[in-house]
Every structure is written in C-alpha cells, then in structure tokens.
Amino acid sequence: MLFMVIERYKQSDPVPVGERFRRQGRMLPDGLKYHASWMDVTGSRCFQLMETADPAQFNDWLAHWKDLVRFEIVPVLEASEFWAKHESI
C-alpha cells in the first residue's frame, strides 16, 4: 500500500532534520520503502511517497523523527487504480 507522508517541521525549521538525515540517514525499518520526496518552496514541509504492507512499520520510523517533525500519513492510490475501482463515478 502507498502512503503520502506529510512532514511539518517544528518551528518551520528544516535545518535540524537535514542535519540528522546527513548523520544517520532515513532510518527506515525493514518493510518500509521510500519512493520519492518533494519539499514545499518555503522549506517548512516535505511530502514523501512511501510503501508498506504493514502500516505499523511507520511506528519505528516516526520514533526517530517525532522530536523534530509532526507527521500526517495518508493512504493513497494511483489515480488509475482509484478510477478502476470506481468506474461508475
């Protein structure tokens, strides 16, 4: 299953997140796959596309970042998959 992870940096400051990332990497547990990420133009949010069969896998990853980031995790479908499931719309 795909998830859009929306990260909102505490105090709108991406610097501490970038520093930790450069030191320790993404720190993903086995079973949680990173696909891609995008930053908003202000640098206060990051949008990451991730994948896992078990959403509980997010718990370990979030524990490494929750002091610096507030997270919103949204299950998503590719548009073609959504429309195939909802042909009558």
C-alpha positions in Angstrom: 0.0 0.0 0.0 1.2 3.5 -0.8 1.2 6.4 1.7 1.8 10.1 1.3 3.7 11.2 4.3 3.4 15.0 5.0 6.1 16.2 7.3 5.7 19.6 9.0 8.9 20.7 10.6 8.6 22.0 14.1 9.2 25.8 14.2 9.1 25.5 10.4 12.8 24.8 10.6 14.1 22.1 8.2 17.8 22.5 9.3 17.7 20.1 12.3 16.0 17.5 10.1 18.6 17.9 7.4 21.5 17.6 9.9 20.1 14.4 11.4 19.4 12.9 7.9 23.0 13.6 6.8 24.4 12.0 10.0 22.0 9.0 10.3 20.2 8.6 7.0 16.5 8.0 6.7 16.5 5.2 9.4 13.7 3.2 7.8 12.8 -0.2 9.3 12.7 -3.3 7.1 9.4 -3.4 5.3 9.0 0.4 4.9 10.1 1.5 1.4 10.8 5.1 0.4 9.9 6.1 -3.2 10.4 9.9 -3.6 10.1 13.2 -1.8 9.3 16.8 -2.5 9.8 20.0 -0.5 7.4 22.9 -0.5 9.0 26.2 -1.7 9.3 27.6 1.9 11.1 24.5 3.2 8.6 24.1 6.0 7.1 20.8 4.7 8.2 17.7 3.0 6.0 15.2 1.1 7.2 11.7 0.9 5.7 8.8 -1.1 6.3 5.6 0.9 5.1 2.0 0.7 4.5 -0.8 3.2 2.2 -3.8 3.5 2.1 -3.2 7.3 1.3 0.4 8.4 2.6 -0.4 11.8 6.1 -0.2 10.2 5.7 3.6 10.5 5.9 3.5 14.3 9.6 2.7 14.4 10.5 5.3 11.8 8.4 8.0 13.4 10.1 7.5 16.7 13.4 8.6 15.2 11.9 11.9 14.0 9.0 12.9 16.2 11.0 15.4 18.2 11.6 17.4 15.0 8.6 16.7 12.9 4.8 16.5 13.0 3.5 13.8 10.7 0.4 13.2 8.7 0.2 9.8 7.0 -2.4 9.4 4.2 -3.1 6.1 2.4 -3.1 6.9 -1.3 -3.9 5.1 -4.6 -2.5 5.9 -8.0 -5.2 7.7 -9.9 -5.6 4.9 -12.5 -6.2 2.4 -9.6 -8.7 4.6 -8.0 -10.7 5.1 -11.2 -10.6 1.4 -12.0 -12.2 0.7 -8.6 -14.8 3.5 -9.2 -15.8 3.1 -12.8 -19.3 4.3 -12.2 -18.2 7.7 -11.0 
